[in-house]
């Protein structure tokens, strides 16, 4: 099929070429091409050695040997100037919770609490000191969110909204010197708290469906349109506002005024984020100064939007780790109190297995946060790595909430005042935040195979197009002859994979169980190129429609990486609890990948881990709030 636009083949992305050859509509090709170009523009913001094709995950899968040094972040320095800000902020939240003054009459984080946190320097943690911030490395900020999250989840979430996906990251990364000097001090001081307005009633996963527009009007732009599901919406706050400007996405930094004929807040009932102001925004010829338009050196508004999402995905995983710590801390006293047949349920194997599984999920989340945030600080884009963290963190918290926490507490889970019943939507919503999990899984797959497709399958597709071959058959000699050059290149790669030596790397002094998990992960990494390329070869131009197959392949790679990261993390931690928890998670993931049943040795391992936790061995549960047991009888 010939291209239906004037675009040359050289200008077409790999995705556009495949979509055209696969018979997609002109509109779908145009929209998917826009997303693909935005992704490529984000790539150019990073040095070549830090782009996706040089990332730890991409190299681990395609190079034949895992770069282990990129899966073992070094320990954090003992101290940083931002530490004082973090400790003051934690104390503010603890004190105000004890005083019952953290929230206002609407049960939202109060202005007084926001001001107290501002005095502590909380809102400037990710902002450079020259603009009044603390300049915290992300590898320090992300685990701090876990500490804050165990005290109050919404306060932690607000830091993520403000610093990761709000106006702070767009200004830090894309703002002009004048914009940074004018706006970042306001955001660092807490005088202005920020949000990011991207989602619209018809534009969620499909960001090409944006309808909010900005048109020039003298020294301003006039914005007309509607945004939906925007967290942190109040008059007086700054919003990174994504609009269509002259046919392209753009980002304006707008201050929200009191409601008037040009701007209205759209309230609605939302079960999640109940302690934050999550609302819609409606604009009609709403004026924003031209000087507040962000102008990236490359790309457009989608480039800006995509950039901050990786930080938000890691922050989400850190917050999920906090939530799961709270679950575990509250399961332990309940399992000691609740008795069946004269014995506390904490002696029952099923309950012990839940305790061990929860500790394992916490270990995985902590490992991914430590790894991903270190890579961000090193300069990596981190797209693949941050997607893994987001999906794992959100799905782990969902499992922990329902399968482990709720089922252990039984019917009391649904009492008013119970942690689960009062907050269940908070535990499920992260599966949607920062990109719905399965949609992100397909984005992960696309980024993972993109370079391989460009190198081998795109030339084949263009050759099919050139020779007008609609139904290629390897049994047709004429087809083989016309595509001989392109097919030889792919055959050479495929043959070369058969001679790649086994990756037998090891880590000195590693616990034998962790070493076995590491060896398994290394072996599985070497198998993936054949599986991934085989799917591309089998489904060819129809692969974009094989969403379930892409999702399954994506999930397998993610789980292999989680085994690798968690084993390396536990080795560095060195504690008995960390090693045991990591071992359980790795065993669980290996069974998913191989289809094996749990053996008696695994069950003994879970009981041993649970006993250590029940005995107080999980030091990271210190200072985690524990609620009163409801209806003691």
N, C-alpha and C positions, 0 to 999 in steps of 0.2 A: 504494500500500500504506500503510495506516494504521500509526502507531507502535504498538509492542506493549508499551510501558511507560507509566507515568504521567508521564514526563518531557515537559515542554512544548516546543513548537518553539523558543521563545525560548531555552531552556536548552541546547538541542542545539548541539553544535559543527557546523561545516561538514562535517567528516569523518563524524560520526555521522549527520547528515541524509542524506548521500550513500549511506552504507552501508545505512541502513534502506530508502531508496527503491530501492537496488540489489538488495534481496532477501537481505541477509546475515542470518545467524542472530543471535538475541538475544545469545548469548555473544560472538560476534565483534564485534558493535556495542558491547557493554559494554567489551570489552578495548581496542579501538581508540579508543573514546571516552576511556578513562582515559589512554592515551598522549597523545592530542590535548590533553586538559586539562592534563596535566603540562607539555607544551610551552608552552601558553599561560600557565601559571603562571610558568615561567621567564622568559617575555617581560616579565612585570610587574616583575621584579627590575631592569629597565633603564629608564632614562628613554626617553620616546617617540622622541626623535631618535636613539637608539642601538639600537632594536629592529630586528627582521629586516626589516620593511617600509621602514625608513630606512637599511638597510645598503647599502654600495657595490654589491654584486651585484644586489640587488633593484632599486635605483634605475637601475642601468645597463641592465637589461633592460626595465623597464616605463615609465620616464619619458620615453623618446625622446631623451634626451641623457645621455651618460655623465658622472658627476661626477668628472672626471679628478683633481681635488685629493685625492680619497679613494683613489686608486690610486698615489700617489706619496709614501710616507712620507719625512719629512725624515731627514737623517743623524743618527745617534745622537750625543749629547753626547760630548765627548772623554774624559770621565772620570766615574766614579760611585763612591761609597764601597764598593759591592759588588765593584768590580774587584779589590781586594786579596784578598778572599775567593776569588774565582775563580782568580786566579793561584796562590795557596797550594794550592788544591785540585788544580789541574792538576799542580803539582810533587809533591804527595803521591802521586798515581797514577803519574806517571812513575817516581818513585823506587822505589815498591813493585813496579812491574812489572819494573824492572831488577834488583831484589833477589829477584825471584820470591816475593814475600811478599804479593801482592795478594789471593790466594785461599787458602782453608784446605784441610785434608786432604780435604774433600768437593768441592773444586774450585769452591767458592762464594766470593763476596766475604766476606773474613774479618772477624771482630769487631774485630781490631786495625786493619784498614784502615778500617772504619766509624768507629772511635774517632779515628783520625788525621784523617779527613775532618771529623769533628765538631770537632776542635780547630781546624781551618782555617775553620770556619763554614759548611761545605758544606750541611748539612741545613737551615740557616736562611735560605738565599738568598731565598726568596719570602715570608718572614715579616717583619712590621713590626719595626723596631728597638726599639720599646717593649716587645716581647716577646722581645727578644734576637736577632732576626734581622738580615739585611743589607738587607732592603727593596729587592731588585733589581727594576727594571721588567721586565715580561715580554719587552719588545723587546731587553733586554740578556741575559736569562736564556736565551732560546731559541737564539740563535746560540752562546752559551757551551756549550750542550749539544752542538752540532756539534763544537766544539773538544775537549770531553771525550770525545765519542764516537769520534774518530779515535785516541785513546789507549786507551780501554777502553769498549766499548759498554755493558757491563752496569752500570758505574758511572754512566754517563749515564742509563741506563734507570731506575736506582734513584732518581735525583733526580727524574725525572718521576713515578714511582710515588708517592714520598713527598710531593712538593710539589704535583702537579697533580691526580692522581686518588686519592691516599691520604687521610689524615685532615686534612692541612694546609688544602686549599682548602675542604672543608666547614666546618671550624672558623672560618677567616678570614671566610667569607661568611655563615654561618648560625649560628655560635656566639653564645651570650649573653656579655655582658661577663665574667661569672664563669667560664664555660667557657674563654674565650680566655685569661684571666689564669692559669687553673690548668693548661691543657694546652699552649698554644702555646709557652711557654718550654721545656717538655720536648722538644717536637718541634724547636725551633730549635737547642737545644744538642746534639741527637743522642742524648740520653739515651733517647729513645724514637723509633724509626723506625716509619713507618706504612705501611699498606696500605688497600685498599678492597675489601670483600667484597660483591659484587653478584651475580655469575653463580652459577647453581645447575644441577644436572644437567638440569633441564627448563626453565630460564629463561636464555636467552642474548639473542638479538635480541628475543624476546617477553618483555619485563620484567613483563608483567601476569601471568605464570605463576609468580611468586614463591610459595614454600611455607614458607619459614622464618618462624616466628611468635615474637612476644614477648607475654607476658601479665603483668599486674601481679602482684607478689608482695611486699607490704610496701613497703620502701624501694627495691626492685629490680624489674627485669623478668626473667622467666625465658624464655630463648631456646631454641627447639627447631627443628632443621632441619639442612640441609647446604649448604655452598658448595663451588664447584669452580673450578679454574683461578685461584687467588688467589696473586699474586706477593708475595713478601716475608713469608712466613708462618713465624714462629718464636715460641716462648714469650717473653713480655716485650714484644712489640711491640704498638702500638696499631692497631686496625682500625676503619675506618668500616663498620659492619655494617648492611646493609639488611634489614629485617624487615617482616613484616606485623603491625601493631599496631592492634587494634580494627577490622580490615578494611581498613586503609589502609597504604600503604608508609611506613616511618619509618626513620630512621638513628640508631643508637646508636654511641657511641665506646666500644669495648671493649678492655680489655687482655687479651691472650692469656696464660693461665697455663700452668704445666706440665700435661701431659696428666693427666686424672683421669676419674672416672665421668661428669662433665658435659661434658667437652671432649676431643676427640681430633683429632689431625692425620692426614689421610688421604694417605699417599704414593702416588705413581704414577710411571710412567716418562713423561717428557716430553722430546722431542727439542729443542724450542726453550727459550730461557731457561735454558740448562744451567748458567750461573754464578750463578743466583738460586734461592732456595727457592720453587718454585711448587708448591702443594699444595692439597688440599681441607681443609675444616673441617667437623667434625660436632659438633653441640651437642645436649644433652639437659638441659633445665631449667638451662641455664647462666645464671648470675646476672650482670646488668649494672646498676650503680646508676642509679636514675631520673634523677639529676642529669646523666647522660651522654646524655640524649635531646636531639637537636637539634630546635629548634622554629622552622622558617622562618615568617616573617610571612605568607607566602602559599604555598600548595602543600603538598606532603608529601615523602616520601622520594624519589620519582622526580624531583621538582624538584631536590633536592640532587644526586642522581646525574647528572642531565643537565648540571648547571652545570659540573662539573669536566671533563667529557669534551672540551670545546673546547680547553682548555689541553693536555690529553693528546694531542689530534690534532695540534696544532702541534708539540709536543715530538717526536712520532713523525716528522714530516717533517724536523725538524732532525736527528734521529738517522739518518734515511735519507741525508741529505746527507753525514753523517760516513762512513757505510758506503761510499757511492759514491766518496768521496775516497780511501778506503783501496783500493778496487778499482783506481782510476786510477793511484794511486801505485805499485801492484804490477804493473800491466800494462806500465808503461813500461820498467822494467829487463828484464822477461821478453821483451818484444817486441824489445829491442835484443840480447838474448842468443841467442834462438832464431833459427836460420837455416834457410832452405829454398833449395835450389839456389844456395848460396853467398852469400846475402844475408839480413840480418836481416829478420824479418817486419814490422818497423815501416816498411819502405819499400813494403809491399804495400797496395793501395787498400782492400781489405776490412778490414784491421786498422786503417788510418787512420780509416776510417769509424766503426769501433767507438770509437776514442779520442775522436773528435769528438762522437759521439752521447752518450757518457758525460759529457763536459764540458757538453753541452747540458742533460742531465738534472740535473746538479748546479746549473747556473744557475737552472733552473726551481724547484728545491727551495729554494734560498737566497732567491729572489725571493718565494716564497709565505710563507716563514717571516718575513722582514723585514716584509712587508705585513700579514700576519695578526696578528703579535704587537704591531705598532704600533696596530692597530685595537683590540685588547684593552685596551691601556693607555689609549686614548682613551675607553674606556667602552662600546664596542660589544659586543653579545652575540657576534657573529662566527660564528654557526652556519653560514651558507652558506660563508663564507670558510674556516673551519677544516675543514669537510668536504672542500672542494677540496684543501686542503693534505694532509690525511690520505690521500685516495685517490691523489693524484699521487705523494706521497712513497713510499708503500708499493708502488705498481705500478712506479714508476721503479726502485726498488731491486731488485724482483723481475726486471725486464727486464735491469738492469745485471748482476746476479749470474749469470744463466743465458745470456742472449744475447750479452753483451759480455765479462764476466770469465771465465766457465767456458770458453766456446768459444775464446777467445784462448789460454788455458792448455792446452787440449786434455786429453789423458789424465792429465797430471800433476794436474789438478784433483781427482782422486779418490784421491790418495795420502794416507796418514795424515800429518798435519802440514801439509797444504796448507790455506790460508785458506778456500778454497771448500768442500772436502770436510769440514772440521772444523766449519763453521759454516753450512752451507746452510740448515738449518731456521731459523736466526736471521734469514736474509735473506728468507725467505718468510712467516714468521709475522706480520709487521706488516700483511699484507693482511687478517688477521682481527682483530688488536688494535683496540680503540676502535671496533668496529663493522665488520663485513665490508663490503668495498668496494661491491659492487652494492646491498646493502641500504641503505648510506648514500647511494648515488646516488639511490635512490627517496625517501629522507627529504629529500634536497636538492630533488628535484622537487616534493615535496609542499609544502615550505616556500616554494618559489619561486612556486607557482601558488595558494597558499591564499587570499591576499587577493583575487586576481582572481576566484577561485571564489566567495568570500563575497559579493563585490560584484555579480556578474552571474549565476552559475549556481545559487547557492543559492536566490535568489528564484524562478528558473524551476522548480527542483525542488519547492519548496514549493507553487508554483502548480499544478504537475502533481498533487501530492498532494491539494491542496484540491479540485481539479476532478475527481479520480479518473480522470485520464488515464494509462493504463498504457503505451500505445504511441503516443507523440506523432508526428504526421506534419505536416510543413510544407505538404503539399498539402491538408490538411483545413481549410477556412475556419473551422469551429467551434473547432478547436484554436487557430488563430491569433488569433481574437477573444478567447478566454478568457485568453490569455497576452499580449495586446497590450501591456500596460504593461511587463512584464518583457522581452519581446522587443525593444521599442523602445529600452529602455535599453542593451541589448547591441548593437543595430544602430547606435545613435548612437556608441558607443565604437569599434566596428569601422570605421565610416565615418571617424571622426576620425583613426584611425591612417594612413589614406591621405594625409592632409594634413600629417603630421609632416615637417618639413624634415630634409634629410640632416644628420647630425652631422659637421661638417667641422672639428672641433677639431684643433689641432696644438700641438706643443711646440717652443718656440724652441730652435734649436741641435741638434735631435735628428738623429742619424745617418740618412741617407736610407733605409737598409734598415729600421731600427727605425720610422721614420716611416711607411713603407709597411705594416708589420705593424700599427701603431696604427690607421691608416686602415681596414684590413681588419677589425680587431676592432670598431671603432666601427660600421661598416656592418653587421656580423653581429649586433651587439647590437640594432640596430633591426629586424632581421628576426625575432627570436625571439618577440616577443609574438604575431604572427600564427600561427607554428608551434605555440606552446604552447596558445594559445586554440583553434586549429583542432583539436588533439588532444582537448581537453576537449569541444568541440562534437561531434566525430565519435563519440567513445566514450561520452560522457555518463556515466551512472551506472555503466557497466561499466569506466570507466578504471582503477579501483582493481585490477581483475584483469588489466589490460594491462601487466604488469610489464616485459616486454621493450621495449615502446614507451616507457614512462616512463624506463627505464634509458638508452635511446638518446638521447632528448631531453635528459635530464639531463647525459649525457656531452658532448653538443655544447655546451651552455652552459658547462660547466666548462672545456672546451678553449678556448673563446673568451676566457673570463676569464683563463686562464693566459697566453695570447698578450698580452693587455693588460697584465697585471701584470709579466710578464717583460720586455717592451719598455720599460716605464717604469723598472723596476729597472736594466736595463742602461744606459739613458740616464743615470741618476743615478751609477752606478758609473764610467762614462766610460772604462774601460780597454779596450784593443783586444781582449783575451781575452774579457772579459765581453760586449762587443757581438757578437763573432763567435759565442760560444756561444749567446747569446740568439737570434741570427739563425737558427742551425741549428734550435733547438727550435721557434721560431715557424714556420719553413718546414715542419718535419715535421708540426706540428699543423694548419697550413693545408691541407696535402695530405690529411690525414684528413678534414677538413671538406668539401673540394671534390672529392675523388676524383681529383685530378691525379697524373700520374707525375712523379718527380724528373727535372729537366732537367740538362743538362751544367753549367750555372752553379751549381746546387746542389752537384753532385759536386765542382766546383772549390773551392767554399766549404768543404766538409768537409775536403778535403785541406789547404787553407791553414790551417785551425784546428788540425788534427792536427799539422802541421809546427811551428806555434808552440808547442804543448804539448810536443812531443818536444824542442824546443830549450830547454825550461825556462821557458816564458813563464807558466805557470799558478802564480802566486805563492802561491795558497791551498793548494798541495800541500806547502809548507814544513813541516817537522816532522811530517809524516804517516809513521807507521811503515811500513817496507818489510821484508818477510820475505826470508829467504834463498831463492834459487832451488834447488829440490829436484832431485836427480839431475842434476848438471851433467855432461853428456857429449854 
